């Protein structure tokens, strides 16, 4: 056996020999060239930038001049062909809160035969935000929130915050657009916020809905 780096060429010769009168006679074959398997890109990562964009990043190979280039595939379909020194790609035109499978593939062609190596990753785009958010003080220590959920399939969960502190969550299956929450005292201002999450549990903090309300004073 022979050890060599990936993306390399290995030339092999086979020898036969015999011993005649204490002398070894050795015959070598013509060298045969074989290309070893390609190495894939390293440290492939994906980040949801928005409801329609996902950023892919990776570490390029050392000795990348030994392969032809890099292809990016979405769900098995090639969406970009990149230079061999590329280390990132931004996929656009995607749908909110949708999981996409991406393949980053190195390739080269030798004697008419293409060799490839793949790295695969999946990621959800960011979810849509809730629509309108209102708050009503139904008593000095109770605030009722009303909101409009995003359209079906474009969100996986919502978090509710009071004065920056997490207090509650809802899933689409709850089919909830209103809930009442206790507050500490009357005559006090409070800030409520709702943020949506995607299928990876990533919060979409851009464009979250916020409402401020001051509760009535406690009766004397």
N, C-alpha and C positions, 0 to 999 in steps of 0.2 A: 504494500500500500504506500501511498504518497500523500503527504499533507501539503495543502496550498491554500492561499487565501481565496475567499469568494471573489467573483468578478474577474478571475484570472484565467490564463491559459496554461495548460499543463501538457508538456510533450513527453510521450512515453515511448521507450524502445524496449523490445523484448529480445533477450539474448539466449542463445543455446550454446552449449559447450560440451566438449569431450576431451578426454585425456589420452594422449598417444605418446608412448615412450617417456612417460613422466612429464610431458608437456601438455598444457591446457590450450586447446584451440577453441576460441570463442567467436561466435557469429552473431551480429546484431541485425535486427530488422530495421526497416525504414521507420523513422520517428513518426508517431501518430499524435496528432493534436486533438485534445479534447478540452472544451470549455467547461469550467465548473459552474455550479448553480449560482445565479445572481443572489446578492444580498438585498433585502428590502430596506427601505428607509427606516430610521430609528426614531424612537420617542414621538410617535404620531399622537397629536392631540387635536381636540376640536372644541371650539367655544361658540356659543350662541351669541351673536352680536345684536340681533333684533328678531322680530317675528318673521323676517324674510331672508336673513343672512347667517351663515355659519363660517367661521374662520378655521381653516386647517393649517397646522404647523407641524414641522418635523425636522429632524436632524439629517443632513445629507450624508452620504457615504464618503468615507475616505477613498481616494482613487476613483472618483465618480467619472473620470474620463473614460473608464472602461465599460460604460453602458451608454446607450443612445439617448435616453431621455426619461421623462416621468409623465405618466398619465394619471389623471384624476377621474374616478368613476363614481357615479351616484346611482345606487341600485343596479349596478352592473352595466350602466350605460356611460360611455366616455363623455365627459363634459369639458375636459381641458387637456391639452397636450403641452407640457412645460419643458423648459430647458433643463439639462441634467444637473445644473447647480441650483435649481429652485428649491426653496425651503418653506413655502407657504402658498396658500390659495384661498380665496374667498368665494364661497358658493352663494349665489344670489337668486332672487326670484322664487324663494321657497314659501311655504305656507305656515301659518302660526301654529305653535304647539304640535308640530309634526316630527316624527322620528325619521331620520335619514341615515342610510348606510353608505359610508364613503370608503372607497378603496384608492390608496395611493400605490401606484404600480411602477416599478422600474423595468426597463426593457432594453434589449439589444438584439440585433440580428446577426447570426453567424452562419455562413454558407447557406443562406436562404432560410434558415430556421430561426424563429424568434424565441428568445428566452425571456421569462418574466419572473418577478418576485413581488409579493403583495403585502401590504399592511392595511388592516381594516379597522374602522372605528364607526360607532353610531352616536348620534346626538340629536336632541330635540331643539327646534327653534324656540325662541321665547314665546310665552303665551300672550294673548290679548288681555288688556286691562278691563276692569269693570267699567260700566257706563256711569250714569249719574249717581252721586252719593249725597244723601241728605241726613241731617240729624235733628231730632225733636226731643226736647226735655219734657218728659211726661210727668216728672216730679222733681223735687230738688236733688234727688240722688239716683235718678234713672234717666238714661238717654237711649232712645230708640233710633237705630240706624236703618235706612232704607237705601237699597242700591239696585242697579241693573246688572245682571250677570253678562259676561261676554257670550257671544254666539256659541252654540253647541260645538264641542270638539276643539275649540281654540284655547282652552285652559284646563288645568288638571286640579287646581286647588287655589283657594284664596286665604290669605292671612289677614287678620284684623289687629290693629295696634291702637293703643290708647296712650297718648303722650310719649310715643316712641317705644312703648313696651308691648310685646306680643300678648294678646289676650284670648284669641279664638281662631278657629279655622272652619272652612266649609268646603265640601266636595261638590261637583256637579250633581251627583246622585242625590244630594240633600234637597235640591231644588228650592233653596232658600234665598230670599232677597230681603229679609228683614229680621232684626233681632234686637232685643233690649239688653242693656248692660248697666250694672250698678256702678255708681261713682261715689267718691268719698264724701262730698259735701255740696250743699247748695250755694248759690252765689259765686260759683267758681267756673273758670274757663277751662275747657278740655279740647284736645285735638284728637280726632280719630282718623285713621288711615287704612286703606285696603290695598293690598298688593297681591298680584296673581303669580302663580307658579306654573312651570311647565312640567312635562312628564319626567324630567330628570331632577325635579325638585329645585330648580333654579328660579329665584325670585326675579321678576321683571320690575326693577325699581324705577325705571323710566316711565313717567306718566302715571304714577300711582295716584289714586284718588284720595284727597284730604278734605276734611270738613272741621270747622271750629264751631263750638257752641258754649254758651254760658248758661248754666242751670239757674233757675230762680232761687232766691234766698229762702232759707228755712223760715217757716212762720214763727213768729215770736210767741 
